[in-house]
Amino acid sequence: MLHGEKTYLFVPGDRPERFQKAMESPADAVIIDLEDAVEEKRKDAAREQIRLFLENNPSSKKPIYVRMNRLSTVWWEEDVQFVREYPELGIMVPKAEGAEEIQTVAMELQASQRIIPLIESAKGVLKAPAIVASSQQVYRLAFGAMDYCLELGIDVTEEETELIYPRSALVVASKAYGLPSPIDTVFVNIHDLEGLRRETNIAKQLGMFAKLCIHPKQIDPVQQALSPAEEEMAWAEAVVSAFEQAKREGKAAIQLDGQMIDEPVYRRAKRVLRER
């Protein structure tokens, strides 16, 4: 897949009855949360519940990430040491604001384990290029709009113009360093599926081809929004067919239905077909 997994489903780390359901959902990846979703007094118990699940289900059919507690807490070292024990696990680093944090986590992990820095602040947005370049284990960035907006004291309107800059900053940093596109923020109203589709399309237009989900019912709408529409697929197929024929005839550009088709347009059409 060109942009990596499209849907990442959160599940609370202290709700073991939901782990298997998350794994059986259509989500491309699962994030077991040890941070915000788990009360302080339940952190240790949650870690052990995850351990029990992993030992009883050694062959995971989809990627699993653990969202650790941030490095300013007393729990982060135990979180990272726990993840290190399971080479198939990845880790999400919350409130990521600099290269040093990611390097600290990476040093404690096995070299094959993936890291997803979650960008949730103004400093994190500004430091996105350094965060991406901090370690070869950084797989892709994720955006947390709720804390970002809280810090800046802003509310998000329906058009979400307030989020154009941070989303674009993460997309550009990711592209510059060859990473898959960033994962967009959660949509908190699990009943507003039309709003979810609208937000996913807005993020897609800015180059974000994945989204964090907080409920299984959000997965299909996100998958649909991030997949090419039938009309887009038909356009891409026509462009690829016509341009490849033109190349065989020695032509560098053609017109198709009044549109100029050259190499960049052809490459865009090929990309669409790979995302089907």
C-alpha positions in Angstrom: 0.0 0.0 0.0 1.4 3.3 -1.1 0.7 5.3 2.1 0.8 2.4 4.6 -2.2 1.4 6.8 -5.3 3.7 6.6 -7.1 3.0 9.9 -5.6 2.8 13.4 -8.1 1.7 16.1 -7.5 2.8 19.7 -8.5 0.4 22.5 -8.0 1.1 26.2 -5.2 -0.8 27.8 -7.3 -1.8 30.8 -10.2 -3.2 28.7 -8.8 -6.7 27.8 -12.3 -7.8 26.7 -12.0 -5.4 23.8 -8.5 -6.5 22.5 -9.7 -9.4 20.5 -12.6 -7.5 19.1 -10.2 -4.8 17.9 -8.0 -7.4 16.3 -11.0 -8.9 14.5 -12.2 -5.4 13.3 -11.6 -4.1 9.8 -8.9 -1.8 11.2 -5.5 -2.0 9.5 -3.7 -1.6 12.8 -4.6 -1.5 16.5 -3.2 0.9 19.2 -3.5 -0.3 22.8 -3.5 2.8 24.9 -1.6 3.0 28.2 -1.8 6.8 28.4 -5.0 8.9 28.5 -7.4 5.9 28.5 -6.0 4.3 31.7 -6.3 5.8 35.2 -3.0 6.2 37.1 -3.8 3.4 39.6 -4.5 1.0 36.7 -1.3 1.5 34.6 0.5 -1.6 36.0 -2.5 -3.8 35.7 -3.2 -2.7 32.2 0.4 -3.6 31.1 -0.1 -7.1 32.5 -3.4 -7.5 30.8 -1.7 -6.6 27.5 1.0 -9.1 28.3 -1.5 -11.9 28.9 -3.3 -11.1 25.6 -0.1 -11.2 23.6 1.1 -14.5 25.2 -2.3 -16.1 24.4 -2.3 -14.7 20.9 1.3 -15.0 19.6 0.5 -14.7 15.9 -1.0 -11.3 15.3 -2.6 -10.8 11.9 -2.2 -7.0 12.0 0.2 -4.4 13.4 -0.2 -3.6 17.1 1.2 -0.4 18.7 1.2 0.5 22.4 0.7 4.2 23.2 3.1 4.7 26.1 2.9 7.3 28.8 4.9 10.5 28.0 8.5 10.7 29.1 7.7 13.2 31.8 5.8 10.6 33.8 7.0 7.8 36.1 5.5 5.1 33.9 7.3 5.6 30.6 10.4 3.4 31.3 8.2 0.4 32.3 6.1 0.9 29.2 9.1 0.9 26.9 10.8 -2.0 28.6 7.5 -3.9 28.2 7.2 -3.2 24.5 10.9 -4.2 24.0 10.0 -7.8 25.1 7.7 -8.2 22.1 9.6 -7.6 18.8 6.4 -7.5 16.8 5.0 -4.5 18.8 5.4 -0.9 17.7 5.1 2.1 20.0 3.4 5.4 19.9 5.1 8.3 21.7 2.6 10.9 22.9 3.2 14.6 23.1 6.3 14.3 20.9 8.2 17.6 20.8 11.8 16.8 19.8 14.4 14.4 18.5 15.8 13.7 21.9 12.6 12.1 23.1 12.4 9.8 20.1 16.1 8.9 20.4 15.6 8.1 24.1 12.8 5.7 23.3 14.5 4.2 20.3 17.6 3.3 22.4 15.4 1.2 24.7 13.7 -0.7 21.9 14.8 -3.4 19.5 16.1 -2.0 16.2 13.2 -3.5 14.2 10.4 -1.9 16.3 8.5 0.9 14.7 7.9 4.3 16.4 4.9 6.6 15.7 5.5 10.0 17.3 2.2 11.7 18.1 2.4 15.4 17.5 0.0 17.3 19.8 1.6 20.8 20.4 2.9 23.8 18.6 6.4 22.9 19.5 5.8 19.4 18.1 4.6 20.8 14.8 7.6 23.1 14.5 10.0 20.2 15.4 8.4 17.8 13.0 11.3 17.6 10.6 13.8 16.9 13.4 11.4 14.3 14.9 11.1 12.5 11.6 14.9 12.5 11.1 15.7 11.5 14.7 15.7 7.7 14.2 15.4 5.2 11.4 12.7 3.5 13.6 10.3 6.4 13.1 7.6 4.8 10.8 5.2 7.7 10.4 3.9 10.7 12.3 0.4 11.1 13.8 -1.5 14.3 14.6 -3.4 14.9 17.8 -5.6 18.0 17.2 -7.4 18.1 20.5 -4.4 19.0 22.6 -3.0 21.2 19.8 -6.1 23.3 19.7 -6.3 23.4 23.5 -2.8 24.8 23.7 -3.4 27.4 21.1 -6.8 28.4 22.5 -8.7 27.8 19.3 -11.9 26.0 18.3 -12.2 24.1 15.0 -14.9 25.2 12.6 -16.6 22.9 10.1 -14.2 23.9 7.3 -11.2 23.1 9.6 -9.1 25.9 8.2 -7.5 26.2 11.6 -5.8 22.8 11.0 -4.4 23.5 7.5 -1.0 24.5 8.8 -0.2 21.7 11.3 -1.5 19.0 9.0 0.5 20.4 6.1 3.6 20.7 8.2 3.5 17.1 9.1 2.8 16.0 5.5 5.7 18.0 4.2 8.1 16.7 6.9 7.0 13.2 6.2 7.4 13.5 2.4 10.8 15.1 2.7 12.2 12.2 4.6 10.4 9.4 2.7 7.9 8.4 5.3 4.3 7.3 4.7 1.8 10.1 5.0 0.9 11.1 8.5 -2.1 9.7 10.4 -4.8 12.3 11.0 -6.4 13.1 14.4 -9.3 11.3 16.0 -12.9 12.4 15.3 -14.5 12.4 18.7 -18.2 12.1 17.8 -18.6 8.4 17.1 -22.3 8.9 16.0 -21.6 11.7 13.4 -20.4 9.5 10.5 -21.0 12.3 8.0 -18.8 14.6 9.9 -16.2 11.9 10.1 -16.3 11.5 6.3 -16.0 15.3 5.9 -13.1 15.6 8.2 -11.3 12.6 6.6 -11.7 14.2 3.1 -10.3 17.5 4.3 -7.3 15.8 5.7 -6.9 13.7 2.6 -6.8 16.9 0.4 -3.8 18.0 2.5 -2.0 14.7 2.0 -3.0 12.7 5.1 -4.0 9.2 4.0 -4.6 7.5 7.4 -6.7 8.3 10.4 -6.9 7.4 14.1 -10.2 5.8 15.1 -11.8 5.5 18.5 -14.7 3.2 17.6 -15.0 0.3 15.2 -18.0 2.0 13.5 -15.6 4.7 12.3 -13.4 2.3 10.3 -15.5 1.7 7.2 -16.4 5.4 6.6 -12.7 6.3 6.9 -11.6 3.4 4.6 -14.2 4.6 2.0 -13.2 8.2 2.2 -9.5 7.4 1.8 -10.0 5.0 -1.1 -10.4 6.3 -4.7 -14.0 6.9 -5.8 -15.3 5.0 -8.9 -15.1 8.1 -11.0 -11.5 8.7 -10.0 -10.6 5.0 -10.7 -12.2 5.3 -14.2 -10.3 8.5 -14.9 -7.0 6.9 -13.8 -7.5 3.8 -15.9 -8.3 5.9 -19.0 -5.3 8.1 -18.4 -2.9 5.2 -17.9 -4.2 3.4 -21.0 -4.1 6.4 -23.3 -0.7 7.7 -22.1 1.0 4.3 -22.3 -0.3 4.0 -25.8 1.0 7.4 -26.6 4.5 6.6 -25.2 4.7 3.6 -27.5 4.0 6.0 -30.4 6.8 8.2 -29.2 4.6 11.0 -27.8 5.5 12.9 -24.6 2.0 14.4 -24.0 -1.6 13.9 -25.3 -5.0 15.3 -24.8 -7.8 13.3 -23.2 -11.3 14.7 -22.9 -9.8 18.1 -23.2 -7.2 17.6 -20.5 -3.5 17.8 -21.1 -1.9 14.5 -20.1 1.9 14.4 -19.5 4.2 12.4 -17.3 3.2 14.0 -13.9 -0.5 13.4 -14.7 0.3 9.9 -15.7 2.2 9.3 -12.4 -0.7 10.6 -10.4 -3.1 8.2 -12.2 -0.8 5.3 -11.5 -0.8 6.3 -7.8 -4.6 6.3 -7.8 -4.6 2.8 -9.2 -2.2 1.6 -6.5 -4.5 2.9 -3.8 -7.6 0.9 -5.0 
